């Protein structure tokens, strides 16, 4: 299980004062390394997002009432809340005999405190170690036996478990998920073994990856004072402090029906789905309301910069601007701004820094959107013969240009087309649909966001993009981390107020 995605993948900084190395040609090996580092950035971003299939604003629209003849029934979204507080959402799509069963809990690393970081992820691992009526790892074996798959993830704002099974195995999947919601058995033996597994994941994905470490430091600065300053991976030091009593308390507090959403997507009749949900989850008692975590955005008044020296061959600049959280009205325009700046080889950052000025070998970014806060992440990787200050200034010039120059309709439409294509590809499986509904309900705060689809982008104008760029991509809120090659600890680390 991975820090943010469970058992398997669905889950990127100040001026340099030292003299610059002599100019040299880029070797093929260095380009391979650049590709590897970019892949690491992509994995890291994906881990930050979890098994995200699409933003809540980019999911399937609800079909109109009169759309199709009765002989071709259209998928529908149905919701119901059980007396114990469990929210049940059913998405009916009878095109294939498969059902995706998702259980999302409104708990993640945001609910941890320093000293116990990694608790949510460790709890996810323990959910596979057996319950009163199902033995250790037996849940996965039973799902596999009927030809299904199952997995889990832990993110900043949510922890989710999902099973994709043939239609006839729906009842089995529901029984198994209800069983571990209520009857999990926690033992010291399993805690000791899974703690080491989680620590090994940390070492493989973070400790041995300088880019991941740089991003960790970046987010600690950018989200200072909030639980988003750390990832769901936790830390080895904190993981060693977690006790069986910590896990029991965490489980009883957050793994309750009134803190969960059950999503059934695929070949399922809604009334039958609600009947089964009531049968297996209905008897589980409602728990006390979990304590609310209030996350206020930081209020930086000046740019913050830091330089890290690590054993890497390629320097990098990582920057970020704080954004509003999921569901905010400005997000469609901000997603379009992100596409224009960072998406693909034709993006403004890549075109300017890589192709025209030849300052970087790669440049890009992505909006990172969490429940209460977000971040517009931008980055550039470059060779050691380039001046980090020049790279940084070129990066920021392109962002300023978006704020200052009118946006052409053609560029705006291209970004809208990219987001629409993303929506289409991300919903090409019933498991993707189930995950997108969970995203809308738990992270976006309303399952109905799933119905808005890519049409949320339709009304965004060039003026909207320029307005949000001027409002959010401002120098006073910028965090920059420069990653420079060298032995760790060399050089200076400087944080500007």
N, C-alpha and C positions, 0 to 999 in steps of 0.2 A: 504494500500500500504506500502511496506517495504522500508527501506532505499536504498536497492540496487536491489530489485527484484519486486517492485510494490505491487499489492494488496495481493498476496499470494505467498508462497515459490515456487520456480521453482522445487539471490540474488542469533594463538594461539599465558634470561632476567637476580651480583657480589657475591662474596662469603659472606656467613653469618658469622658474628663474634660472635654471642651469643652462649652459650653452647647448645649442642644438647640434646633433650629430651631422656629419657631412652627408650631403645628398647621395642617394644610391638607388639603383634600380630595384623594383619590387620583384622578389623571387617568386617562382611558382609555389614554393613551400609556404611563403608568407601569405599568399592568396588563399591557399588551403586553410591556413590558420585563421584567416579573416572569416572564411565561410563557417568554420567551426565555432568561432566566437559569436557570429551572428546567429547561428543555430542555438547557441546557449542562451542568447538574449531572447530568442523566440520562445524557447522552453521556459525560461524564467518568467516571461510575461504570461505565458499560458498557465504556469503554476499559480501566478497571482490571481488569475481569473477563475481557476478551476475548470470543470468540464463545460465551460460556457459555450453555447451553440450560437448565440447571437445576442446583441443587446436587446433589452426588453422592447425597444422601439422597432426592432426588425424582425418581428415574428408574424405568424400567419393571420391574415385578415379573416373576419367572420363572414361567411357567405350570406348573401342577401336572402330574404325570406322567399322571394319568387324566382330565385336563380335558375333552378334546374327542374326537369320533370320528376315526378314522384318515383319513377323507376330508377332514378340515379340519386339516392339519398346522399346528402352532403354532410361532411363532418360538422359536429357541433360541440360547443363547450358548455358543460353543465356543472354547476357547483352546488354543494350542500354542506352544511356544518352539523356534525353529530352533537348530541347533547353533552358529550364530554369535551367539546371544543375542537375536535379534529376537523380540519377543513378538507373536504374531499372534492377533487376536480376530475371530471371525466371528459376526455376528448375522443369522440367516436369517429373511427375511420376503418371501415370494413374491407378495405382493399386487399389486405393480407391477413392470414390467420395468426397474428402476432400481437401481443400486448406488452407495453412497457409499464412497469410498476415502479414508481418513484416515491420515496418517503424523504421529504426535506425537513430538517429540524432547524429552527431559528436559533442556531448557536454556532459559533466559530471562534477563531482566535480573538475576536473582539471581546469575548466574554472571559478572557484570561486576564491575569494580573502578572506584572513582573515577579519572577520567582517561581511561577508555575506555567511559563510559556511552553506550548506543546501539548497541553492537557487535552484540548479538543481533538487534536490529531491522534493522540494516544487512545482516547476514548473510541475513536472510529475503529482503530485496530482491534480493540477489545470486543467490539460488537460482533466480531467473527469467531470469538473463542468459546461460544457455546452458551446455552441458556438452560432453563429448567427441563425442557422437553426435547431439546435439540443439542447434540454433542458438538464439541469444538470442530470447526470447519465443515460441519455437516450441512449447514445452510447452503454453502457453495456446491457441495457434492450433490445435494438433492436437485438444485437448479440445473446443474450440468447433466444430470441423469435424464432429464426430460428434454434436453436439447437447448436449454437456455443459457444465458450469461448473466453474471451479476458483478457488481463493483460498488465502489464508494469513493467519496471525496471529502476533504475538509478544506474550507476556505475561510476568509476573514469573517464573513457574515452568515455562513450556513454550513451545515454538514448534511450530506445526502447519501442515500443508499438506493440502488436501483437494480431491478431484475427485468430482463427481457425474455419472455417465455412464449411458447405456443399458447393459443387461446385456451386450450383444454387444461393448461397448468396454471391459469390465473388464480384459482382458489389456493393452490399450493403456495404460490408466491405471497399472497396476502396472509395466509396463516403463518408463514415463516417471519414476515416483517412484523406482524402483531406480536408474535412470540418474543422476539428480541426487544421490542419496545417495552414489554412488561416484565419479562422473566429472565433478563440477562444474569448470568452467574459470573462474578468477578473473583478471581483467585490471585494470590501472591505469585504463584508459579507463572501464570500467564502474564501478569504485569511485568515480572522480571524479564521474560523472553521478549515480549513485544516492545518494551522499553529499549532493548538493544537493537531491535529491528529499526525502530524509528530513529535512533541515534546513527545507525549506519546509513540510512537514507539521507540524513542531514550531512554526513561526511561526504557521501558520493555526489550530492546535488549542489551543496553550498560550500562546504569547507575546502573542497578540491577544485573549485571553480572561481578564479579571481574576478570574473565578470559578475558572478552571482554575489560575491562579497561586496563588490563596488555598488551593486544595486541595493544590497542590504543597507549599506551605509547611506546611500542616497535616500532611501525611503525613511530611514531613521531621522534624517534631517528634515525631509519634506513633510512628514506627518508627525513631527515632534509634539509630544503631549497628548497623543491619541493612541488607541490600540492598533491603528493601522501602521504604526511605526515598526511593527514586527510582523512576520509572516506566520502562517499556520505550521511551519516546519518546527518552531520552537528552538530551543538551544540545548545542547547536551547537559550543560550545568543545571538548567531548570528541570529538564526531564529526570535527572537524578534525584530531585527533591519530591517528585510526585509519589504519593502514597496510595494504598488501596482505599483508604478513607476519602482521599481527594476524589478518586474516580467514582466511588459510591455516591458521594454528595453531588458531583457533577451530573451523574446519570439520573438521579432522582429529581434534580432541579430542572434539567433541560429536556430529558427524553420522556416527555409527557405528551399526551394527545393534543392538549390545548397549546402546545408550542410546536406543532408539526403540521405539515400539509401532505396529503396523500394524493398523488396524481396517477391516473390510469389513462393511458393513451393507446389507441389502436382498436382492435377487433373486439369491442365490448359494447353490450347494450347498457345504456345508462342506468336503468332501473335495476338490472341485475348487478351492476357494479356497486350501486349504493346499498343493495341488499347484502352483498358479500362484505362490504366495508363495515356495515353495521354489525354483522354477525361476528367478525373477527376483531375489530377494533372497538366496537361499542362497549363491551364489558370492561375495558381498561379504564380505571378511575381517572377523573380529571385531577391534575396536580395543582399545587400552588402556582400562582402566576410568577414566572421567572423575573428576577429583577431587571429593570430596564437599564441599558447602557446608553447614556447620552454622550454623543460625540460632537463636540463643537469644532468647527474648522479653526486651525491656527490663524493668528493674525500677524503675519510677518510684515514688517515695515521697510525692509531693505533686502536686497539680494543676498542670499547665503551661498558661499562657495567653500569648497574644500578640495584638496589634492591628496590622492592616495598613491603610494608607491607600492607596486606589487610585481611579482615575477611573471610578467606578460611580455610578449613581443610587440603587441600593437597598443598604442595609447588610445584613449577614448574620452569623449566628453559626454556626460549624461546630464540632462536637464529636465526640469519639470515645473509645471504651473498648476496650482490647485484648481480643481473644478468642483461643481456641485455634485451631489450624490444622485443615485439612480432615480428615475422618474421625474427629474426636473425638466421644466418646459424648455430650457435652453440646450438640452443635450442633443437633440437632432441637429441643430446648427453647429454645435461643437464637434459632433461626429463628422459632419461634412468638412469642417475646418481641418480636422485631423487627417481625413482622407487626402485633402488637397496638399497638405504639408508633407505627409509621411508615407502614403501608400504606394509602394511599388517603384519601379524604375522611372516612371514618368512623374513622380511626385516632385514638388518644388525643392525639397531638401536634397534629394538624390540628384536631380537635374542640375542644380546650382553647384553644390559642393563636390560632387563626384565627376559629373560629365563636363561641366563648363570650367570651374575653377581648379579642378583636380587637386583639391585640398584633402579630400577624404577618399577612402576606398569603399565606404558604405555610410549611408545616412538615412535615418527614418525615425519611426516612433509609433506610438499608439495611445489612444485615450484609455486609461485604467479607471474603471468606474466601479465603486463600491456602494454600499447601501447609503451611507451618509456623506461620503466625500469621494472625490475623484482626483485624477492627476493626468495632465497632458504630458506624456513622456516623449522626449526627443533625444536622439543620440547621433554621434558621428564617430566612426573608427578611422584612424589615419596612421600613416607610417611615421616612424620616429624622426625622419628628416623634416617633417612639417611642424610649423610653429603652433602649439596648442592655442595660443591667444588668437591667431588668425583664424583657426578652425572655429573657435567659439564665437568670434565676432561675425563670421560668415553665417553661422547657424542662426544667430539672433537677428541678423539683417533680414533673412528670409521670413522670419516670424513677423518682424516689423513691417515688411512689405505687404503682408496679408492685411495688416491693420490700416495701412495708409493708402494703398492703391485699390481702385474699384475692381471688383471681381468680374471676370467675363462670364456670361451665361453659359458658354460652352464648357468651361472648366467646372462650373457648378453642376451642370448636368452630368458630366463624367463622374463626379464624386457620387451623385445620387445613383447613377447606374451601378457603380461599384458596390454601394451599400445594398442595393436591391439584389445584385448577383450573390452577395454574401448571404443574404436572407434565403435565397433559393437553395443554395448549396448546403447551408447549415440545417435545413429542415428536410433533407433528402432521406431521412430514416425516421421511424416512429420513435426511436429512443431520443433522437434530436428534438423532436416535437415535445416529448415529455420533459426533457431538460429545459427547453425554452419556456414552457409553462411554469415550471418550478422557479426559473429565473424571474419571470414576471411577477409571480405571486409573492415570493419570499424577498427577493432583492428589490424589485420595483415597487412592491407594496400592494399590488393589485393584479389579480389574474387577468383582468380585462385588458391590461396592456398587451397581452398576447394577441388580442384581436385587432390591434391597430395596424400591425404589419408595417411594411416599408412605406406605406402612405403617409406616415408621420414626417417623412422627408419632403413630400411633394410640395408643401407650401413654403418651404424655406427659400428665402430670396438672397441675392448677393448682399443686400443691406443687412440681413440677419447675420450672415457669416462675419461680415466686417464688424458688426456691433459686438458679437460675443468675443471676437478676437481682441477688440479693444478693451472689453470689460474684464476678461479672464487672463489673457496672455500678457501680463504686465510685469515690468522689471522688478517692482517692489515685492512681488510674491515668488520670484524665480529662485529655485534651488539648483545649483550646478556642482557636479563632482567631476573632477578630471582624474582619470586613471593613467598613470605614467609607468613605464617599464623600470625595473630595478629590483633590488632585494627589498623585501618587505621591511618597512621601518626606516628606509633611507629617505633623505629629503625632508621637506617640511610639510606638516599638516596645518592648515590654516582655516579657521572659520571666521568669516567676516560677519559682524553684527548686522 
